[in-house]
């Protein structure tokens, strides 16, 4: 278990980020709103249960639309966005999934493992400087449950040596009904966008250095750059180190006692599935505490 010192740091960070925030009795169902769309007049609301309990349905209430990526944040000197209090509409985030791939044709879990198609590699973050070659990666498609309770098809690039393990883990998550908002390959263009702090993409391979590293003389590659790490529902499971919170609007989810859908919790299905496969959970780290992160090498 993490040492008490980081727990105190986490508590003070949470208080700092939530200072002045609007207090609400429960989370609000939100929808992905595109230009020209309008939110329905009403939808279900939820209320937080006792500490350690899942949020439970309450009385109907209004839907709060949320436009993803619409409001860039001011940058810190390190290039990340300045952390902001979580908007009330995202405090109990349950956005519906936008399908990029055809949905599964069966109610049972479906998956494929294969070489990375050229068109997929072209829209990924891979480049010649990356520490793995395309032949060392595999392209996965997998069924997952959305927060809308429907089955969707996601995609992921992982290290060839980890492909079967990752599919096995997500098969367990699917069987347990663990909700995932989206699962798609991160693009190079996304890495260059200004931070908005509201992303929630479950992904594996991203060719990047370890966070906080700069320059090219002493490159320290992230486990993601090898396809040996998975970030699961990042907004529901943020990373925190001092006053740096990623995603930057996810500070509400630093309260791990209020367990909401999509959160990774000690003893839960996600931690159990990954750790039984020999992977390590970043939620046990001290600095950063990385609740979204699972890796084959513990980094």
C-alpha positions in Angstrom: 0.0 0.0 0.0 1.2 3.6 -0.7 2.9 5.3 2.2 0.9 7.7 4.4 3.0 10.6 3.2 1.7 10.5 -0.4 -1.8 10.1 1.0 -1.4 13.4 2.9 0.0 15.0 -0.2 -2.9 13.7 -2.2 -5.4 15.0 0.3 -3.9 18.5 0.3 -3.6 18.5 -3.4 -7.3 17.7 -3.7 -8.3 20.4 -1.2 -6.2 22.9 -3.1 -7.8 22.0 -6.5 -11.3 22.0 -5.2 -11.1 25.3 -3.3 -13.8 27.5 -4.5 -15.5 24.8 -6.6 -19.2 24.5 -6.7 -20.4 21.8 -4.3 -23.0 19.5 -5.8 -25.0 16.6 -4.3 -24.4 14.2 -7.1 -23.0 13.7 -10.6 -24.8 14.5 -13.7 -25.2 12.4 -16.8 -23.5 14.2 -19.6 -23.5 13.6 -23.3 -21.0 14.2 -26.1 -22.4 17.2 -27.9 -21.3 18.1 -31.4 -22.0 21.4 -33.2 -25.6 21.5 -34.3 -26.8 18.9 -31.7 -29.1 19.6 -28.8 -29.3 17.9 -25.4 -32.5 16.1 -24.4 -34.7 17.8 -21.9 -34.0 15.3 -19.1 -32.0 12.3 -18.1 -31.2 10.3 -15.0 -29.1 11.8 -12.2 -27.0 10.0 -9.8 -26.0 10.5 -6.2 -22.7 9.5 -4.5 -23.2 6.6 -2.1 -21.3 6.0 1.1 -17.6 5.9 1.0 -16.4 3.0 -1.1 -19.8 2.4 -2.6 -20.9 2.8 -6.2 -23.0 5.8 -7.1 -26.7 4.8 -7.3 -29.6 6.2 -9.5 -31.7 9.0 -8.1 -34.3 11.3 -9.5 -34.5 12.5 -13.1 -32.7 15.8 -13.7 -31.4 17.9 -16.6 -28.6 16.8 -18.9 -25.6 19.0 -18.9 -24.0 19.0 -22.4 -20.2 18.8 -22.5 -18.2 19.6 -25.6 -14.9 17.7 -25.5 -11.7 19.6 -26.3 -13.5 22.9 -26.6 -11.7 25.0 -24.0 -7.9 25.0 -24.0 -6.2 25.5 -20.6 -3.4 27.9 -19.8 -0.1 26.1 -19.9 2.3 25.5 -17.0 6.1 26.1 -17.7 6.4 22.3 -18.3 3.8 22.4 -21.0 1.0 20.7 -19.2 -2.2 22.5 -18.6 -2.9 24.3 -15.3 -5.2 22.0 -13.2 -8.7 23.3 -12.7 -11.6 22.1 -10.5 -13.7 19.5 -12.2 -16.8 21.0 -13.8 -20.0 19.8 -12.1 -21.1 18.1 -15.4 -18.0 15.8 -15.2 -17.9 15.0 -11.5 -19.7 11.7 -12.2 -18.7 11.3 -15.8 -20.6 8.8 -17.9 -20.3 10.0 -21.5 -21.7 7.8 -24.2 -19.3 6.2 -26.7 -18.9 7.4 -30.2 -18.2 4.3 -32.4 -15.2 4.5 -34.7 -15.3 0.8 -35.6 -18.4 -1.3 -36.2 -19.9 -2.6 -33.0 -19.5 -6.3 -32.1 -21.7 -8.8 -34.0 -22.1 -11.0 -30.9 -23.1 -10.4 -27.3 -19.9 -12.3 -26.3 -16.5 -10.8 -26.1 -14.7 -10.6 -29.5 -11.1 -9.8 -30.3 -8.5 -9.9 -33.1 -4.7 -9.8 -32.9 -2.7 -9.1 -36.0 0.2 -7.1 -37.6 -0.2 -3.4 -37.7 -1.8 -2.4 -41.0 0.1 0.5 -42.8 -2.8 2.8 -42.6 -3.1 2.2 -38.8 0.6 2.8 -38.3 0.4 6.0 -40.3 -2.2 7.5 -38.0 -0.4 6.4 -34.8 2.4 8.1 -33.0 5.0 5.7 -34.3 8.1 7.2 -36.0 11.6 5.8 -36.8 13.1 7.2 -33.6 10.7 5.1 -31.4 12.3 2.3 -29.4 10.2 -0.4 -31.1 9.8 -1.4 -34.7 6.4 -1.8 -36.3 7.0 -5.6 -36.5 7.3 -5.6 -32.7 3.8 -4.2 -32.3 0.4 -5.8 -32.7 -3.0 -4.3 -33.7 -5.8 -5.4 -31.4 -9.5 -5.0 -31.7 -11.6 -5.8 -28.7 -15.1 -5.6 -27.4 -15.8 -3.3 -24.5 -18.8 -2.0 -22.5 -19.5 1.7 -22.7 -21.0 3.8 -20.0 -24.2 3.5 -22.1 -24.1 -0.3 -21.2 -23.8 -1.2 -24.9 -21.0 -3.3 -26.5 -18.5 -1.4 -28.6 -15.4 -2.3 -30.6 -12.1 -0.6 -29.5 -8.6 -0.7 -31.0 -5.2 -0.7 -29.5 -1.5 -1.0 -30.4 0.5 -3.1 -28.0 3.8 -4.9 -27.8 3.6 -8.3 -29.6 4.8 -10.0 -26.4 1.9 -8.5 -24.4 -0.9 -8.9 -27.0 -2.5 -12.1 -25.5 -2.2 -10.8 -22.0 -3.9 -7.5 -22.8 -6.8 -9.3 -24.7 -7.2 -11.6 -21.7 -7.5 -8.7 -19.3 -10.1 -6.8 -21.4 -12.0 -10.0 -21.8 -12.4 -10.1 -18.0 -13.3 -6.4 -17.9 -16.0 -7.0 -20.5 -17.4 -10.0 -18.6 -17.6 -7.9 -15.4 -19.4 -5.1 -17.2 -16.6 -2.6 -16.4 -17.4 0.5 -18.4 -14.9 2.2 -20.7 -15.6 5.5 -22.5 -13.5 5.0 -25.6 -10.6 2.9 -26.8 -8.7 4.1 -29.8 -5.2 4.7 -31.1 -3.6 8.0 -30.1 -2.5 10.1 -33.0 0.5 12.4 -33.4 -1.8 15.4 -34.0 -3.4 14.8 -30.6 -0.1 15.1 -28.8 0.4 18.5 -30.4 -3.0 19.9 -29.4 -3.3 22.4 -26.5 -4.3 20.7 -23.3 -8.0 20.8 -22.5 -7.9 18.4 -19.5 -11.1 16.4 -20.4 -9.7 13.4 -22.4 -10.7 9.9 -21.4 -9.2 7.6 -24.1 -8.1 4.1 -23.0 -4.9 3.4 -24.9 -1.6 1.6 -24.8 1.2 2.4 -27.4 2.1 6.1 -27.4 5.7 6.9 -28.6 6.7 9.5 -26.0 9.3 10.0 -23.3 8.6 9.6 -19.6 6.6 12.6 -18.4 8.9 15.3 -17.2 11.8 14.4 -19.5 13.0 16.9 -22.0 15.6 17.0 -24.7 17.1 14.2 -26.8 20.5 13.5 -25.2 19.1 11.4 -22.3 15.9 10.0 -23.7 14.0 7.9 -21.2 11.2 6.2 -23.0 7.8 5.7 -21.3 6.6 2.1 -21.1 3.9 3.2 -23.5 6.6 3.8 -26.1 7.2 0.0 -26.0 3.5 -0.9 -26.1 3.9 -2.3 -22.6 1.6 0.0 -20.6 -2.2 0.6 -20.7 -4.0 3.7 -19.4 -7.5 2.8 -18.4 -10.2 5.6 -18.3 -7.7 8.3 -17.6 -10.3 10.9 -16.5 -11.9 8.5 -14.0 -8.4 7.5 -12.8 -6.1 10.5 -12.9 -2.4 10.8 -12.2 -1.2 13.3 -9.6 2.2 14.5 -8.5 2.2 17.7 -6.4 -0.1 20.2 -8.1 0.1 18.4 -11.5 -3.1 16.5 -12.2 -3.6 14.7 -15.5 -6.1 15.0 -17.0 -6.2 18.6 -15.7 -9.9 18.7 -15.1 -10.1 15.4 -13.3 -9.4 16.6 -9.7 -12.8 15.3 -8.5 -11.6 11.8 -9.2 -8.7 12.2 -6.7 -11.4 11.5 -4.1 -11.0 7.7 -4.3 -13.5 7.1 -1.4 -16.4 8.2 -3.6 -16.3 5.3 -6.0 -17.9 6.0 -9.3 -18.4 4.0 -12.5 -15.2 3.4 -14.5 -12.8 3.9 -11.5 -9.9 1.6 -10.9 -9.9 0.6 -7.2 -7.7 -1.7 -5.2 -9.3 -5.2 -5.2 -11.5 -4.3 -8.1 -11.7 -6.3 -11.4 -9.2 -4.1 -13.3 -6.5 -4.3 -10.7 -7.1 -8.0 -10.1 -7.1 -8.8 -13.8 -3.8 -6.9 -14.6 -2.0 -8.0 -11.4 -2.9 -11.6 -11.9 -1.3 -11.3 -15.4 1.9 -10.0 -13.7 1.4 -6.3 -14.5 1.9 -3.5 -12.0 -0.6 -0.8 -11.0 0.5 2.9 -10.8 -2.0 3.5 -8.1 0.5 1.9 -5.7 3.2 4.4 -6.6 4.1 7.3 -4.3 5.1 10.0 -6.9 3.3 10.2 -9.1 0.2 8.3 -8.0 -1.0 7.1 -11.4 -4.4 5.4 -11.0 -5.0 4.9 -14.7 -1.7 3.2 -15.4 -0.8 -0.5 -15.7 2.5 -1.7 -17.0 4.4 -4.9 -17.7 7.7 -3.6 -16.3 6.4 -1.6 -13.3 7.3 1.8 -15.0 
